[in-house]
């Protein structure tokens, strides 16, 4: 089934107001959820919404709290999320990083004590829409084994980088440190599909493309094997050190649920050096060259990072946003 953008947004807003959010905050959070789904990231949009409501009911997400500055110097600031809604806190933080970049050329906001930001790429696009290079990442609960281990001690710690283009067709990388995020693995399972490449291990310790088998073991595969494992650890530590917040280890030792996490938002105002025409020329030359690559198969379309999002957004605006009927039925009953 497909749901129109406005219908989905209004349904989310209705529920969040019912849960105690102000109308303004309910609208902003709902808009972010809906745009994630519009852009094809259903795992961190409509599919994730029921779990967020569960976290509100458990008290992990404080409906009347938002991020606020607690310290800073120059272009760097430390903020506390006060366990407010994660996507609102993240947008506030990137907005502030962009403001700092306008003044200093670069802005850094380290955020502690916040909640899941949903789709990390949202804040990369946010920076790029403001004409800034964006870099941001978050830590998570322990949900991925370190390379060579069986038990989960590190997080899949999503990492985002974005480069702006004046036509809005930005180059944006949005990646977890696992080959597939848990949300994406769940999506493949719900659709009755296998993963296109191995995404983790089954109960016998074999690499697998079976999403259900990977969910049962919890042994997701780090991207780049040992490289992804190492990068995940360093991202976690930097986020905690800069924000004064919790590490993946700290999050995991207290609860099996994910809240009170640490994040970093960086915006770089490249217009301090470049005219938009120069930045576009640099990006376009590279993107055009990549897209002229010889495909390995006749039906393979070579895409640059972020290109699929643009196409998906256009299709979903025209046809409506695809939704699993069982998930939508859960949502409308809240």
N, C-alpha and C positions, 0 to 999 in steps of 0.2 A: 504494500500500500504506500501511497505518497501523501504527505501533508504539506499544505502551503505554508510558506515562510511565516506570514502574519498569524496564521492559526496556531502554529507551533509556539511562536513567541508569546502569544497571549495566554496559551495554556500554561506554559512555564511560569509566566508572571502571576497568573491567578493562584497557582500553588504556593509560590514563594511568599506572596502577600498573606496567604492563609497561614503560613508557617511563621509569620511575624516580621518579615522584611518591610521596610518602607517602600512606598510605591516607586520611588526613584531607584533605589538599590535593586528592587525586584526586576524592574525594567532592564537595568544595565546587565545584571547577571543573566537574565533570560535572553537578552540580545546576544551575549557572548556564547551561551549554550547553542542558540539557534544558528548562529553564524558558523560555529564549528560543524554542525550537521549540514548546513548549506554548502560548505566547502568540502564535504565528503568525509569528514573525520567524525563519523557517527559514534565511534568508540568513546570519544571524549565530548560528545554532545548529547543527543537524545538517548543513546544507550547507557550513558553514565548517570543520567539524571536520577533514576530511582535510588542509586547508591548514595548520591548526595543528600537526598531527602532522608535516607536512613541515618546519615551522619548528623544531620540537623536534629533529628529526633533523639539521637544519643547524646547530644550536647557538644559534639566535637566542633561543629560549626556554630559560631555565635552570631545570631541574626542581627544583632544591634552593634556589632563591632566592625572596625575597619583599620587598615594599616595607618600608623602614625610615625613620624620621625622621632628617633630617640637620641641620635648623635650624628656628627658629621664634621668634615673639614674640606674646604675647597669643593672639588667636583665629586667627592665621595660622601655618601650618607648611609647611615644604618637605620633601618626601620623595623618596627615590631608589628606583626600582622594581627595581634590580639585574637588569634583564632577566628578571624572573620572569614567570609566567603572567599575562597581561593582565587576565583577568576576576577573578582572585584579588586582584591588586594594586588594582584599581579598587574592589572591595568593601571592602577594608581601608581605603582612602582615604576613601570616603564614610562608613564607620563612624566613622572618626576625626573627620571634619567634623561629624557628628551629635553626637559627644561634646563637641566644642568649642562647638557651638551650645547644648547644654544648659547649659554653664557661662557663656558670654559672650553668648548670643543669636544669634550668627552664628559659623560655623566655616568656615575656608577651608584646603584642603589642595591644594598644587600638587605634582604628581608628575612626575618626569622619568625618563628611561631605563627606560621600561616597554614593554609590548607591547599589541597590539590588544585593546581591552576587550570586543570582540564587540558586543553590543547595548547602546548607550549608555543607552537608556531603562530598563534594569535598575536603574541607580543613581538615576534619578529616582524610580522606584517605591520603591526602598529608602528614600530620604529621606522620601517621603510616608507610607510605612507607619510611619515613626517619628514622624509628626506634624509633619514639617518641610517647608518649601518647599525644593525642590532645584533647583540649577542646576549643570550640568557640561558640559564640552566637551573635545574632544581634537583634536590636529592629526594629520595623516596624511602619507604620502609625496605628492609632487607627482602629482596624478591628475586635475586639472581646469584648463583654460585660464583665465587671467584674462580678464575681459570684453574682447572685441575681439581676443584673441590666438588663435593656432592651437595652439601648443605648451603642454603642461601645466607650469605653474609654481606653482600653488597647490593646496591640498588640499580635499577635500569636507568636512572638519572638522565632524563631527556636533555638534549643540548640543541640549541637553535642559533643559527646565524642567518642574517638577511642583508641583502645589498639592494638599495633603491634604484628604480628606473623611473624616469619622469612620466612614462605612460602608464604607470601603476602595475606593470607586469614584472614585479620584483623577482629577484632570485632568492629563494628562501629554502634553507635546509632545516628540517625538523626531524630529529632522530633520537630514539631511545638508545641506550647502551646495550640493549638486547637486540638480537636480529629482528624480532617482532615484539612490540609491546604486548602486555597481557590483554589489553583491550582488543588489539588486532587479532590475537590468537582466538579470543572469544568470538569475534565477528566471523572468523572462518568456521568455527564450530557451529555457530548458530545457522550459518548458511549451508552447512553440510559439505564444506569444501576442505581439501587438504592444502597445506601451505605450499607455495611455489618452490621453496627451498627449505632445507632443514632449519628448524627454529628452536630445537631443544632436544632433550633426551627422553626416551621412554623408560619404563620400569626395569628394563634389562640393560640399561646404560648405552643404548644405541641411539645415534642421531635419528631424529624422526621428523616427518612432515605432518604427523597426525596431531591436530590441535588438542584433542581430548586427552591423548596420552601425555602430552607435555604439561597440560594443566594438572593432571593427576600427580606427576612427579614434582612440579614446580621448578624443574631444572631447565630454564630457558638458556639459550646460547648467547654468550656475549658477542656483539658485532666485532669482527676482526679477531675473534678468539681471545688470546691473552692481551691484545692491544685494547679491546673494548673493556675488558676487566680492569686494566690499569687506569684507563681514562675515567672510568666510573668512580674509582676510589679517589682520584685526585679532584674531580669535580665536587664530590661530596665534601671533602676536606676543605676546599677553598670556600664553598658556600657557608659551611659552619664557622670557619675562622673569620670570614669577613662580616657575617651577620651576627656573630655571637650566639648562634642558635644551635640546634641539635644536629648531630651527624646521623647517618643511617643506623649506626650502632645504637645510638641513644634512642632513636625512634623504635627500633625493634625490641629493645630490652624491656619496654614498658607495656606494649600492647601489640596485638596482631593487626590493628587498624592503622591507617595512615593519616596522621594529622600532626600539627606542630612541626612542620618541615621548614627547610631553609632554601633560599633562592637568591640568585644574583641577576641583575638587569643592567646591561651596559648599552648606552647609545653613543654613537660617534657622529658628529655633524661634519660629514665630509665636504659640505659646501664651504667650509672655512678655507679649503684649498682649491676645490674644483668647481667650475661652472657645471650646471646640469648636463650641458652638451658634451663635456669631456667625460663625465662619468658614464653617460649613455654610450658613448663611442667605445670606451674600454669594455663595458659589459657586452654590448651588441656584437663586437668583433669576436669575442670569445664564444658567446652563445650561438651565434650563427655558424661558426666553425664547427662546434660540437654537433649541431643539428644536421650538418652536412656529412656526418660520419657515415660510413658504409654499414648498414644494419646487418646483423648476423643472420637474420631471417627476413624474408620479403615482407612479412606482415608486422615487423617490429618498428615502432615509432620511437625515435630517440628524443627524450625529453630533458629539459634542464630543470633543476630543482625549483619547484613551485609552479611549474607549467600545468601539471595535472589539476592543481587546485583551481586555477582560473577556468579551465574547461568544465570542471565539475560544478562550480558555482553557477556558471551560465546555464547548464543543463537543468540543475535543480531549481533555479528561479523560474524556468519555463515550465517544467513538468511537475514540480513539487519535490519535497525531500523524501527519499526512500526511508521507510521505517518498518522494523519488524512489528507485525501486528500485535504479538503477545506483549512486547515492551510498551507499545502505545496504550494498550488496554490497561496495563498496570499504572501508567502515568495518569490517565484521565480519572482514575478512581481515587487519587490522592485528594 
